[in-house]
Amino acid sequence: MTEVRKLPLNTRAFDQYQRVKRWFERFKAINEGSTKDIDIQQQYDDVLAFFMNCYHLKDWLIKEDEFSTEWRKTVEQYISINECLQLCADIANGTKHFSPGNIPTRSGQQSELQPHVFPHLKDGILVGAIMKFYLVLDNGESIDAFNLAADCMKKWEDFMTTHKIFEKHKKFIDDKLSEK
């Protein structure tokens, strides 16, 4: 087993954030219809992978200071006050546990991630299909899943900026480079 936890502090969460950004870029390509050569199931898998990696960025952040219960509370509280991260958690946990009606949700609502296929027209000619994903809440509200993903990215970026995660990573890299 690869022990990623042995990565140096101040790089773990940053590395996971970069991984989440790469999954986001895949989701963006799906949302824009530029993945017509990728089958529908793989597109769905990529969307689920985004939400799982995005939500579990919290675990990587917590491990940046794994001995501080206060830091853990800070990370968990941030999710609790941001609806987009709560919904992200619900998608990730529903995917992981495959029992959406049996586990408590962070948002307090049950939801379903639904793919929709739309015709992709170019100059009035059908050239393929575009996948769009919507999160449908039990109250009937339908949320564009890509917009939800973009909101999650913004919230994590804000959190990491506020708590100087990017700054700590840059300092770590600069220190390593100056050792050579």
Protein Blocks (a to p, Z undefined) as FASTA:
>chain_A
ZZfklpcehklmmmmmmmmmmmmmmmmmmmnopammbcfklmmmmmmmmmmmmmmmmmmm
mmmmmmbmklmmmmmmmmmmmmklmmmmmmmmmmmnopmklpccfkopacdddddddddd
eehiafbdcdddddddfkopacdfklmmmmmmmmmmmmmmmnommmmmmmmmmmmmmmZZ
